[in-house]
């Protein structure tokens, strides 16, 4: 898959550290629930880069739309909290990947989420259809052998 592969590394989990930005908060001064999905996706893209891949190459013949996502919230995040997004691959099939995300601030779990993506053909003018994940991509990922962060 030309354009996807930057350098090959097998990866099953990833940790992204970041800060809450002011624009991510709502009128109550806490991070709006919808932003947690962006945090998870940001960690996913960073994980792909850490594996030597680009999840959304401009000339790609495949894409990875989201087919399921969810979150549970335990503690609020506020501007300018620093936190970590711990992402793990929980399932890998021939046509999809699933992740779990644990968002941790000061050693305590703020939220837990899940995300599943499917591999589809991405040809202009043609409808998307599910296809097998190309081996150049699939070979870069494996299911994590440890449970997620239990902070």
JOLIN-V407601 format. One record per pair of residues at least 24 apart in sequence whose ideal C-beta (glycine too) atoms are under 10 Angstrom apart, sorted by the first residue. I is the first residue (numbers start at 1). GAP is how many residues later the second one is. If there is no record, write none. Layout:
I&GAP, I&GAP
This chain:
1&52, 1&53, 1&56, 1&58, 1&59, 1&60, 1&61, 1&132, 1&133, 1&134, 1&135, 1&136, 2&55, 2&57, 2&58, 2&59, 2&134, 3&50, 3&51, 3&53, 3&54, 3&55, 3&56, 3&57, 3&58, 4&44, 4&48, 4&49, 4&50, 4&51, 4&52, 4&53, 4&55, 4&56, 4&57, 4&58, 4&130, 4&132, 4&133, 4&136, 5&46, 5&47, 5&48, 5&49, 5&52, 5&129, 5&131, 5&132, 5&134, 5&135, 6&42, 6&43, 6&45, 6&46, 6&47, 6&48, 6&51, 7&42, 7&44, 7&45, 7&46, 7&133, 8&43, 8&44, 8&45, 8&128, 8&129, 8&131, 8&132, 9&41, 9&42, 9&43, 9&44, 9&131, 9&132, 10&41, 10&42, 10&129, 10&130, 10&131, 10&132, 11&36, 11&37, 11&39, 11&40, 11&41, 11&42, 11&76, 11&78, 11&129, 11&130, 11&131, 11&133, 12&35, 12&39, 12&75, 12&76, 12&77, 12&78, 12&80, 12&129, 12&130, 12&131, 12&132, 12&133, 12&134, 13&34, 13&37, 13&73, 13&74, 13&75, 13&76, 13&77, 13&86, 13&87, 13&129, 13&130, 13&131, 13&132, 13&133, 13&135, 13&136, 14&29, 14&30, 14&32, 14&33, 14&34, 14&35, 14&36, 14&37, 14&71, 14&72, 14&73, 14&74, 14&75, 14&85, 14&87, 14&130, 15&28, 15&31, 15&32, 15&35, 15&69, 15&70, 15&71, 15&72, 15&73, 15&87, 15&89, 15&134, 16&24, 16&26, 16&27, 16&28, 16&29, 16&30, 16&31, 16&34, 16&67, 16&68, 16&69, 16&70, 16&71, 16&85, 16&87, 17&26, 17&65, 17&66, 17&67, 17&68, 17&87, 18&24, 18&25, 18&28, 18&63, 18&64, 18&65, 18&66, 18&67, 18&85, 19&58, 19&60, 19&61, 19&62, 19&63, 19&64, 20&56, 20&57, 20&58, 20&59, 20&60, 20&61, 20&62, 20&63, 20&85, 21&58, 21&59, 22&56, 22&57, 22&58, 23&56, 24&53, 24&54, 24&55, 25&51, 25&52, 25&53, 25&54, 25&55, 25&56, 28&48, 28&50, 29&47, 29&49, 29&50, 30&43, 30&45, 30&46, 30&47, 30&48, 30&49, 30&51, 31&42, 31&45, 31&46, 31&47, 31&48, 31&50, 31&52, 31&72, 31&79, 31&80, 32&45, 33&38, 33&40, 33&78, 34&37, 35&42, 36&33, 36&35, 36&36, 36&37, 36&41, 36&49, 36&65, 36&67, 36&74, 36&75, 36&76, 36&77, 37&29, 37&32, 37&33, 37&34, 37&64, 37&76, 37&78, 39&32, 39&38, 39&44, 39&45, 39&46, 39&48, 39&62, 39&64, 39&71, 39&72, 39&74, 40&26, 40&29, 40&31, 40&45, 40&47, 40&59, 40&60, 40&61, 40&62, 40&63, 40&71, 40&73, 40&74, 40&75, 41&25, 41&28, 41&44, 41&46, 41&58, 41&60, 41&74, 41&76, 42&43, 42&45, 43&41, 43&42, 43&43, 43&44, 43&56, 43&58, 43&60, 43&72, 44&41, 44&43, 44&45, 44&53, 44&55, 44&57, 44&71, 44&73, 46&39, 46&41, 47&38, 47&40, 47&41, 47&42, 47&52, 47&93, 47&94, 48&49, 48&89, 48&92, 48&93, 50&90, 51&86, 51&88, 51&89, 51&90, 52&84, 52&88, 53&83, 53&84, 53&87, 53&88, 55&62, 55&82, 56&66, 57&65, 59&63, 60&62, 60&63, 60&74, 61&60, 61&61, 61&62, 61&70, 61&73, 62&57, 62&58, 62&59, 62&60, 62&61, 62&66, 62&69, 62&70, 62&71, 62&72, 62&75, 63&54, 63&55, 63&56, 63&57, 63&58, 63&59, 63&60, 63&65, 63&68, 64&32, 64&33, 64&53, 64&54, 64&55, 64&56, 64&58, 64&69, 64&73, 65&52, 65&53, 65&54, 65&55, 65&57, 65&63, 65&65, 66&49, 66&50, 66&51, 66&52, 67&29, 67&31, 67&48, 67&49, 67&50, 67&51, 67&53, 67&63, 68&28, 68&30, 68&46, 68&47, 68&48, 68&49, 68&50, 69&30, 69&32, 69&44, 69&45, 69&46, 69&47, 69&48, 70&42, 70&43, 70&44, 70&45, 70&46, 71&30, 71&32, 71&40, 71&41, 71&42, 71&43, 71&44, 72&37, 72&39, 72&40, 72&41, 72&42, 73&30, 73&36, 73&37, 73&38, 73&39, 73&40, 74&29, 74&34, 74&35, 74&36, 74&37, 74&38, 74&77, 75&28, 75&29, 75&30, 75&31, 75&33, 75&34, 75&35, 75&36, 76&29, 76&34, 76&35, 77&26, 77&28, 77&33, 77&34, 78&27, 81&24, 81&25, 81&29, 82&24, 83&25, 83&27, 83&28, 84&26, 84&65, 84&67, 85&25, 85&26, 85&28, 85&64, 86&26, 86&62, 86&63, 86&65, 87&26, 87&28, 87&57, 87&61, 88&55, 88&56, 88&57, 88&58, 88&59, 88&60, 88&61, 89&52, 89&53, 89&54, 89&55, 90&24, 90&25, 90&26, 90&53, 90&54, 90&57, 90&58, 91&25, 91&52, 92&41, 92&46, 92&49, 92&50, 92&51, 93&25, 93&26, 93&39, 93&40, 93&45, 94&25, 94&36, 94&37, 94&38, 94&39, 94&44, 95&24, 95&25, 95&35, 95&36, 95&37, 95&38, 95&43, 96&24, 96&34, 96&36, 96&37, 97&36, 97&40, 97&41, 97&44, 97&46, 98&45, 99&42, 99&45, 99&49, 100&44, 100&47, 100&48, 100&49, 101&47, 101&48, 102&45, 102&46, 102&47, 102&48, 102&49, 103&46, 103&48, 104&44, 104&45, 104&46, 104&47, 105&46, 106&45, 107&42, 107&44, 108&43, 109&39, 109&40, 109&41, 109&42, 110&41, 112&36, 112&37, 112&38
